[in-house]
Amino acid sequence: MPQASPRGTYLQVSESLRQMLESEDAGDTLPSEAALMRSHGVSRNTIRRALRVLEAEGLVVSAPGIGWQVVRDGDRRSLAERMLDLVEEDSLSVGDTYPSEAKLCERFGASRTAVRRVLAQMEGNGLLATVHGKGRTVRALPTPTVRP
């Protein structure tokens, strides 16, 4: 990896890992973080940031005691897209309660950190509102987007 990158080294590593995952010889688990550090010549923090990007996209999941597992034959949409589509799938309207973090983690097989990151984006975009003691509610419906 180059020393200074205007794009962010972790994004370059995540792109490299994404290409590796798309190749036919990719296994069910990724190499260890230490092996990824050696092969990319970067720090553990950079590898972890890159893996979090892939996790948020729904390409890998962290399995305690096993490592990072590749998601196969699953939904290839990002976690953000799947959580946005949940409003339509569950026929939620403005003012309805959005599922809890625990239920979202279970439903999408994602870490609490990844779910919280997407929830914060949704709140920042004005789609959800947090009511103290009551959880999150739908504040606005997502606008339909055209997906390829």
C-alpha positions as CSV (number, residue, x, y, z in Angstrom):
1,M,0.0,0.0,0.0
2,P,1.2,3.5,-0.7
3,Q,2.3,5.6,2.3
4,A,-0.1,8.5,1.8
5,S,-3.5,8.0,0.1
6,P,-6.1,10.7,-0.5
7,R,-8.8,8.0,-0.5
8,G,-7.9,6.4,2.8
9,T,-5.8,3.3,3.1
10,Y,-8.5,1.3,4.8
11,L,-10.8,1.9,1.8
12,Q,-8.1,0.7,-0.5
13,V,-7.7,-2.4,1.6
14,S,-11.5,-3.0,1.7
15,E,-11.6,-2.8,-2.1
16,S,-8.7,-5.3,-2.3
17,L,-10.5,-7.6,0.0
18,R,-13.8,-7.2,-1.9
19,Q,-12.1,-8.2,-5.1
20,M,-10.6,-11.2,-3.3
21,L,-14.1,-12.2,-2.0
22,E,-15.5,-12.0,-5.6
23,S,-12.9,-14.3,-6.9
24,E,-13.9,-17.9,-7.2
25,D,-11.1,-19.3,-5.0
26,A,-12.2,-17.3,-1.9
27,G,-12.9,-19.6,1.0
28,D,-15.6,-19.5,3.7
29,T,-13.4,-17.6,6.1
30,L,-10.9,-14.7,5.6
31,P,-7.3,-15.1,6.6
32,S,-6.5,-13.9,10.1
33,E,-6.0,-10.2,10.8
34,A,-2.3,-10.8,11.3
35,A,-2.0,-12.5,7.9
36,L,-4.0,-9.6,6.3
37,M,-1.7,-7.1,8.0
38,R,1.4,-8.8,6.6
39,S,-0.1,-9.2,3.1
40,H,-1.2,-5.6,2.8
41,G,1.6,-4.0,4.8
42,V,-0.7,-2.0,7.1
43,S,-1.6,-1.8,10.8
44,R,-4.2,-3.9,12.6
45,N,-6.4,-0.8,13.0
46,T,-6.4,-0.3,9.2
47,I,-7.4,-4.0,8.6
48,R,-10.2,-3.7,11.2
49,R,-11.6,-0.5,9.6
50,A,-11.5,-2.2,6.2
51,L,-13.3,-5.3,7.6
52,R,-16.0,-3.1,9.2
53,V,-16.7,-1.5,5.8
54,L,-17.2,-5.0,4.4
55,E,-19.3,-6.0,7.4
56,A,-21.6,-2.9,6.9
57,E,-22.0,-4.0,3.2
58,G,-23.1,-7.4,4.3
59,L,-20.2,-9.2,2.7
60,V,-18.6,-10.6,5.9
61,V,-19.6,-11.3,9.5
62,S,-17.4,-11.6,12.5
63,A,-17.7,-15.0,14.3
64,P,-16.2,-15.0,17.7
65,G,-13.5,-17.7,18.0
66,I,-13.6,-18.3,14.3
67,G,-12.7,-15.0,12.6
68,W,-14.3,-13.2,9.7
69,Q,-16.6,-15.4,7.7
70,V,-17.7,-14.7,4.1
71,V,-21.5,-14.3,3.5
72,R,-22.4,-16.7,0.7
73,D,-25.7,-17.0,-1.2
74,G,-27.2,-14.4,1.0
75,D,-28.6,-11.0,0.4
76,R,-25.9,-9.0,-1.3
77,R,-27.4,-5.7,-0.5
78,S,-25.7,-3.5,2.1
79,L,-26.9,-3.5,5.7
80,A,-28.1,0.1,5.2
81,E,-30.2,-0.9,2.2
82,R,-31.7,-3.9,4.0
83,M,-32.6,-1.8,7.0
84,L,-34.2,0.9,4.8
85,D,-36.2,-1.8,2.9
86,L,-37.4,-3.1,6.3
87,V,-39.8,-0.1,6.5
88,E,-41.5,-1.3,3.3
89,E,-41.2,-5.0,4.1
90,D,-42.9,-4.7,7.5
91,S,-45.4,-2.1,6.2
92,L,-44.3,0.5,8.7
93,S,-45.9,4.0,8.6
94,V,-44.8,7.3,10.0
95,G,-45.0,7.1,13.8
96,D,-44.7,3.3,14.0
97,T,-42.1,1.8,16.2
98,Y,-38.9,0.6,14.4
99,P,-37.4,-2.7,15.6
100,S,-34.9,-2.7,18.5
101,E,-31.2,-3.0,18.0
102,A,-31.3,-6.6,19.3
103,K,-34.0,-7.6,16.9
104,L,-32.2,-6.0,14.0
105,C,-28.9,-7.8,14.9
106,E,-30.8,-11.1,15.0
107,R,-32.7,-10.5,11.8
108,F,-29.7,-9.4,9.7
109,G,-27.0,-11.3,11.4
110,A,-25.0,-8.2,11.9
111,S,-23.0,-6.8,14.9
112,R,-24.6,-4.3,17.2
113,T,-21.9,-1.8,16.1
114,A,-22.8,-2.1,12.4
115,V,-26.6,-1.8,13.2
116,R,-26.0,1.3,15.4
117,R,-23.9,2.9,12.6
118,V,-26.8,2.5,10.1
119,L,-29.4,3.6,12.7
120,A,-27.3,6.8,13.3
121,Q,-27.3,7.4,9.5
122,M,-31.0,6.9,9.3
123,E,-31.6,9.3,12.2
124,G,-29.2,11.8,10.6
125,N,-31.2,11.6,7.4
126,G,-34.4,12.3,9.2
127,L,-35.9,8.8,8.7
128,L,-36.0,7.8,12.3
129,A,-36.5,9.6,15.6
130,T,-35.4,8.3,19.1
131,V,-37.9,8.8,21.9
132,H,-36.3,8.4,25.3
133,G,-37.8,5.3,27.0
134,K,-39.8,4.2,23.9
135,G,-37.2,3.4,21.3
136,R,-37.0,4.5,17.7
137,T,-40.0,5.5,15.6
138,V,-40.4,6.1,11.8
139,R,-40.2,9.8,11.2
140,A,-40.4,9.8,7.4
141,L,-40.6,7.2,4.7
142,P,-37.6,6.5,2.6
143,T,-37.8,7.8,-1.0
144,P,-37.8,5.1,-3.6
145,T,-34.4,4.6,-5.4
146,V,-33.7,2.9,-8.6
147,R,-31.3,0.1,-8.1
148,P,-29.4,-1.6,-11.0
